[in-house]
Amino acid sequence: NTVGKIAPDGRVTNYALPTSSALPIYVRPGPDGNMWVTELTGNKIARVTPNGTITEFTIPTPNSRPIAIVPDPRGRGMWFSQEAGNNVAFIDRNGDITEYAVPKSQANLILGGLAFDSAGNLWVQQYLNLNSPIPDGVDSIVRVDKSILGKTPAQMTSADFAFFTTPTRSSVLHRIVQGPDGNMWYTALKADVVGKVSIPPGY
């Protein structure tokens, strides 16, 4: 239940999170020079300064289970995924959180990692929750149009989301990132595979 820092000389410093049993899972540097952390069971986002001062921000959706977190391409804050909340969310530098619901075809779909591409589109993984596998369903890589950067949740429409079904089902999608080839690469933890979504030029 700590966030750790290892210096170039090998010195390790641990900073305890204020929320007990928060289960910190993902950490990334933000545009403000701080580190930002998702608390999987704490249902909070933590901001950690270079000297270890921690501020926690509660996510509006209860028990949302935040997973991955990435910097906003405009430098205004961070975006994160909610496994159980089925939202992608933006937290600004002051800690204010805005949530955007990702459409899903059935209730037992959850979210994994997320990443921006070079055009500013947001990609997130949506897959079948194997702890609740009935009814069966498909796993998808979801492209959220870059217009999300300038829209409120109420302004989002189904046209802002595109779904790409993965060839392997029940795969437990885990992480996603844009590769040097411009395509989106992802891992599937349960299926033991690495996948790629090919992005046509200008898409």
C-alpha positions in Angstrom: 0.0 0.0 0.0 2.9 2.3 -0.9 4.2 4.3 -3.8 8.0 3.7 -4.2 10.8 5.7 -5.8 14.2 4.4 -6.7 16.9 7.0 -7.3 19.7 6.6 -9.9 22.1 5.6 -7.1 19.7 2.8 -6.0 18.2 4.4 -2.9 14.6 3.3 -2.4 12.0 5.5 -0.7 8.5 4.3 0.0 5.5 6.7 0.6 2.5 5.2 2.3 -0.9 6.0 0.9 -3.4 7.6 3.3 -6.1 5.1 2.3 -5.5 1.7 3.7 -5.8 -1.3 1.4 -6.0 1.1 -1.6 -4.1 -1.4 -3.8 -2.1 1.0 -6.0 -1.8 -0.5 -9.4 -0.6 1.9 -12.1 1.7 5.0 -11.9 2.6 7.5 -14.6 4.3 10.9 -14.6 1.9 13.9 -15.3 2.4 17.1 -17.2 2.6 18.9 -13.8 5.8 17.2 -12.7 4.0 14.9 -10.3 3.4 11.2 -10.3 -0.3 10.0 -10.6 -1.5 6.7 -9.3 -4.6 4.6 -9.6 -6.0 3.0 -6.4 -7.8 -0.1 -7.6 -9.7 -0.8 -4.4 -9.4 2.6 -2.8 -11.5 4.1 -5.7 -9.2 7.1 -5.7 -6.5 8.8 -7.8 -3.4 9.8 -5.9 -1.1 12.6 -6.9 2.4 12.3 -5.5 4.9 15.2 -5.6 8.6 14.6 -6.1 9.2 14.9 -2.3 6.4 12.4 -1.5 3.5 14.6 -0.6 0.3 12.6 -1.4 -3.1 14.0 -2.3 -6.0 11.6 -3.0 -9.0 12.4 -5.1 -12.2 10.2 -4.8 -13.7 8.9 -8.0 -17.4 9.8 -8.4 -18.5 6.3 -9.4 -18.3 4.0 -6.3 -16.2 0.8 -6.6 -15.1 1.8 -10.1 -11.7 0.0 -9.8 -9.4 2.4 -11.7 -6.8 0.7 -13.8 -4.5 2.5 -16.3 -3.7 6.2 -16.3 -2.0 8.3 -19.0 -1.2 11.9 -19.6 -3.7 14.2 -21.4 -2.2 15.1 -24.8 -3.0 18.8 -24.1 -1.0 18.7 -20.9 -4.1 19.6 -18.8 -4.2 16.5 -16.6 -4.5 12.7 -16.8 -7.0 10.1 -18.2 -7.7 6.8 -16.6 -9.9 3.7 -17.2 -12.3 2.2 -14.7 -12.5 -1.6 -14.9 -15.9 -1.9 -13.1 -17.2 1.6 -13.7 -16.9 1.1 -17.5 -15.9 4.8 -17.8 -12.9 6.6 -19.2 -12.3 9.6 -17.0 -10.3 12.8 -17.0 -8.8 14.3 -13.9 -7.4 17.8 -14.2 -4.5 19.2 -12.3 -6.7 20.3 -9.4 -8.2 16.9 -9.0 -11.6 17.5 -10.6 -12.8 14.3 -12.3 -15.1 14.0 -15.4 -16.4 10.6 -16.4 -17.3 9.4 -19.9 -19.3 6.2 -20.2 -18.1 3.6 -22.7 -21.0 1.9 -24.5 -21.3 -1.8 -23.9 -23.4 -4.5 -25.4 -23.9 -6.5 -22.2 -23.5 -6.0 -18.5 -20.5 -8.3 -17.9 -18.0 -6.3 -19.9 -15.2 -4.5 -18.1 -12.3 -2.1 -19.1 -8.6 -2.6 -19.2 -5.8 -0.4 -20.3 -6.0 2.8 -22.3 -3.7 4.9 -24.5 -3.7 7.9 -26.8 -2.6 7.7 -30.4 -0.6 10.4 -32.2 -3.8 12.0 -33.6 -5.3 12.4 -30.1 -7.8 9.5 -30.3 -8.2 7.5 -27.1 -8.0 3.7 -27.2 -9.4 1.5 -24.4 -9.8 -2.3 -24.0 -13.2 -3.7 -23.2 -13.5 -7.4 -22.5 -15.5 -10.2 -20.9 -15.3 -10.4 -17.1 -14.2 -14.0 -16.5 -15.4 -13.7 -13.0 -18.9 -13.4 -14.5 -18.6 -15.1 -17.9 -22.3 -15.7 -18.6 -23.5 -14.6 -21.0 -20.5 -15.2 -23.3 -19.3 -12.2 -25.2 -16.6 -10.7 -27.4 -13.5 -8.7 -26.4 -12.9 -5.4 -28.2 -10.5 -2.6 -28.6 -12.5 0.6 -28.5 -11.4 3.8 -30.3 -12.8 7.0 -28.7 -12.7 9.9 -31.1 -10.3 12.7 -30.3 -13.4 15.0 -30.0 -13.7 13.7 -26.4 -10.9 16.2 -25.5 -13.4 19.0 -26.1 -16.7 17.5 -25.2 -18.7 17.1 -22.1 -20.1 13.6 -21.3 -23.6 14.7 -22.4 -22.2 15.7 -25.8 -20.8 12.3 -26.6 -22.7 10.1 -29.0 -22.4 6.5 -30.3 -20.6 7.9 -33.4 -17.7 8.8 -31.1 -17.0 5.2 -30.4 -15.7 2.5 -32.8 -15.3 -1.2 -31.7 -12.7 -3.6 -33.1 -13.4 -7.2 -32.0 -10.3 -9.2 -31.1 -9.8 -12.6 -32.8 -9.3 -14.3 -29.4 -12.2 -14.4 -27.0 -12.0 -14.5 -23.2 -8.6 -13.1 -23.5 -8.4 -10.7 -20.5 -7.1 -7.6 -22.3 -4.4 -6.0 -20.2 -2.3 -3.1 -21.7 -2.3 -1.1 -24.9 0.1 1.4 -26.5 0.8 2.9 -29.9 3.8 1.3 -31.6 6.5 3.0 -33.7 4.6 1.7 -36.7 1.6 3.9 -35.8 -0.6 0.9 -35.0 -2.1 0.1 -31.6 -0.5 -2.9 -29.9 -2.1 -4.7 -26.9 -1.5 -7.6 -24.6 -4.1 -10.3 -23.7 -3.1 -11.7 -20.3 -5.3 -14.8 -20.3 -4.8 -15.7 -23.9 -1.0 -15.3 -23.8 -1.0 -13.3 -27.0 0.1 -9.9 -28.3 -2.3 -8.2 -30.7 -2.3 -5.3 -33.1 -5.0 -3.0 -34.4 -3.8 -1.7 -37.8 -4.6 2.0 -38.3 -5.0 3.1 -41.9 -3.2 6.3 -42.8 -5.2 9.4 -41.9 -7.6 7.4 -39.7 
